[in-house]
Amino acid sequence: MEHIRTTKVEQVKLLDRFSTSNKSLTGTLYLTATHLLFIDSSQRETWILHHHIAAVEKLPLTTSGCPLVIQCKNFRIVHFVVPRERDCHDIYNSLLQLSRTAQYDELYAFSYNPKQNASEQVKGWQLIDLAEEYKRMGVPNANWQLTDANREYKICETYPKELYVPRTASKPIIVGSSKFRSKGRFPVLSYYHKDKEAAICRCSQPLSGFSARCLEDEHMLQAISKANPSNRFMYVMDTRPKLNAMANRAAGKGYENEDNYSNIRFQFVGIENIHVMRSSLQKLLEVSGTKGLSVNDFLSGLESSGWLRHIKAVLDAAVFLVKAIAIESASVLVHCSDGWDRTSQVCSLGALLLDSYYRTIKGFMVLIEKDWIAFGHKFSDRCCQLDGDPKEISPVFTQFLECVWNLMEQFPQAFEYNEAFLLQIHEHVHSCQFGNFLGNCQKEREELKFKEKTYSLWPFLLDEQKKYQNPLYNPDFSPELSLLEPNTVSFNFKFWRSMYHQFDRSLHPRQSVLDLIMNMILLKEPLLPAPPAPVLLKSPPCFKKEPPLVPGSDSLRTIEGSSSADNRYSEFMEELGKAEPALVSLEYGVARMTC
Amino acid sequence: MEFAELIKTSRVESVVLAGAGLPPARGTLCITSHHLLLSSRPGGAGAAATVELWLLIRNVDAVEKRLCGSSGTITLRCKDLRVLQLEIPGMEECLNVASSIEALSSVDSLMMMYPFFYRPQGLRLEDGWHLFPLERFFQCIAAQTNQWRLSAVNKDFSTCPTYPPALIVPAAVDDGALRKAARFRHGGRFPVLSYYHRKNGTVMLRSGQPLTGPNRKRCPEDELLLAAALAQAARGFVVDTRSLQAAKQARMGGGGTEPKSAYPRWKRLHRPLERGRPLQESFVRLVDACNDASLSMDRWLSRLESSRWLSHVKAALSTACLAAQCLEREEACVLVHGAEGTDTTLLVTALAQLILDPSCRTLAGFQGLLEREWIQAGHPFHVRCARSAYSHARLKQEAPLFLLFLDCVWQLGRQFPRSLEFGERLLLALFDSAYASSYGTFLGNNEKER
């Protein structure tokens, strides 16, 4: 609280960043300990969580006041104009302080109180049980067993305690192998395919340098391939571009030499590193944030950002993995450098394609818990939860969600959840409101006692799962579709408007079939014939009228109850409750032009 | 000319047909005067079920043959963008089949085309032709206002060869003045009513360019006609689908644009839309890019960009929006024209109506709109759709304006999924039949020819 100098500023203007008419909403800006709140003259509220703020910028003074631009990690960009420069300066400084947190216990999750009692809190954390999940996959079994080697996090700090390895891999092999792997991340089971008896395993790069070898590591890989009775050959997928992997050899790291390992097929799949991904997203956001973009500028900007190329590369890698398992029944070992970014992407997407369980709401939570949270994807560093090294920030998890969204577009009936579910998860990965994504690995989470001090996100999502259900979901529309075989031809990849423009309402279509069906399900209304078609009119920017504003339905809400989950929901309901406007103004933002 | 002369081989056995997404089928190939038939018998080696292909030869856009050894492969690239491959045993047969298809597909005479031979069961010839008469459209307008009348000045197509016999014009202007105004407009296409906006009584007109020429000629009848069209509306906008420079250059060729001094209540807006050859090339590049599945993401995006097709779509929609805005929000009348007034003009007027008028978004309303704004208004389908994206033939007047219109409608449908009564399939069927069809709807260039 000591950072807050001004709690309330009146007569603040909120500009729409895509409106060409420079029209704005006027309202009052409030600064609370956790949120920035703007209430406009029609009582509509905009809540911005301090943890969501990625950057605050003060622009040069203008005649109407002092502009303040706030960029959020959930891709919201707000542009305020504060009448007095002193107020603007105060808010700017406060936000700079508030958005940078130095310690975990200052995060929102530690003050957030959803009015649950202690037993509910414990039950919430027990909702996802990974031991149960491995049992569902069919391990332990004759070939795979649970190892207690990492019980005290002695062998690998960033792995979870419970790890599954081939029965033939003894403890000395595990220890030896882990010494030969970057950060001690030795090969362990990520997903077991019951029917094919093949496994997805994950690890980090070997410390092979130019010629080093490690017998235990070679035994470890042999044990994995022997644990698969249907195919003795196994694939080793290095998800990095070959050049990067070779450069790593100079630093004593590198990749497996096919000659030293028996029965492996080695393959590079060429996904770029976190730094490339970070700058690619930066470029993408610059392009999509440009006002009045021409089609050609949009397409060339999209191309030069390389973003869709990276998304395709990730999905292509997952398809490669799935083919090895589904067609050849071969086990696959996946790694990148440290085995917590690209490896998590590829393993989790592979499992999602292979197993329809992960396409259910609960299953998707399990998948994220297993391949991302438990195996030590560094959420804290990648999402910049604490003020840290900006070079560690990277949209790796966002890319995973985008790959899932692309699959949902290709298989609209295969997923129990909808786009809103992905967006909500993305929201909370950055919100630091729940304990799930805090920290970088399980060890850290245990030491900081997150399970006692914070709440788990999953029960809250399950409680409101009606909002996240895909109305088109049909688990048995095609039993052989347990395996998804996506088509990764370039033109199947689209710009994800609902993610990168989720708060730019003027850019969204004014009619959505999905919203309509969802609304009908929510209100249990029978299917009505379309209302008498409204006059719709496309507006060139010069004449655009603002859409009618609907007063916020719950303006009495207290700050305690203002979880962003609630906020998003109220926005959603507003959107649905909005009467069909007599005059529909239609944007022709290029992002929506689909080929 | 007899079709039989063009067919060198009418029947070949054991031909293998392959196409994208189809299992290969072996069967007998027959060539008739209008169709390519291939039927495979069930029980044959590998053939799962009977495949029957009926391909209108008119649909074939390009024929490529490749000989190897004693057999040959013919690749048929169709106007509906299908690609089919025929593997034909015997070199001579292959060459014969290829040249027969080539000859048959390039028959240019209207009277020889399949629609003249096609007789669907249960339909009499006269039925179905007058489902959407202009008279009925006019009755709706007449119920609202008496400012407009139905004129028969073009009854024998003498005033304007590309207009239909019946036209809606301001009631205050007589047929004599219309004839004079027609002489002042490109192709005789004097301003006629295209759409009456019921909500505020404003109208959308379309025409050809005025023939002001280098000497800035004027025509009092044309000025009177446009002034009468304005009626009580304070002002109007002329939406010129060419750039200002192109419009000025057109003066050298006898065309031009409305000068401010002669039409004081009209304001000119230039919104350049591509047509003709650049549009056709854009289409060809787009189809090329779409057919190359091996493209990397970056190559795909750059080829999509360099095709500029989506820019054309956006430009067409923006211009239609502008016209609709003028009517709805500015409460002003609109006159749309380009050069001839048969291409981009119709694109804009048809789209603007779809944007403004819910009744155009029903199935019947959309058909009526097509009939009015594309077919009767004289979009030269025969020359514009003679060849599609694959043809190697030298392009003459081909341009996929109608496809551009359908793409724009599709984009509207994407943004307003609940506003169109019809779906994507109708648009696809329309595209197919504009290029090759059993029906005569899109045959010919204008009503006079028909």
Interface residues (C-beta under 8 A of the other chain):
Chain A: S294 V295 N296 L299 S300 L302 E303 G306 L308 R309 K312 V489 S490 F491 F493 P509 R510 Q511 S512 V513 L516 A530 P532 A533 P534 V535 L536 L537 K538 S539 P540 F543 K545 L583 V584 L586 Y588 V590 R592 M593 T594 C595
Chain B: K199 C290 A293 L295 S296 M297 D298 R299 W300 L301 S302 L304 E305 R308 W309 L310 S311 V313 K314 L317 S318 A320 C321 L322 A324 Q325 E328 R329 E330 I355 L356 D357 P358 R361 Q411 L412 R414 Q415 F416 P417 R418 S419
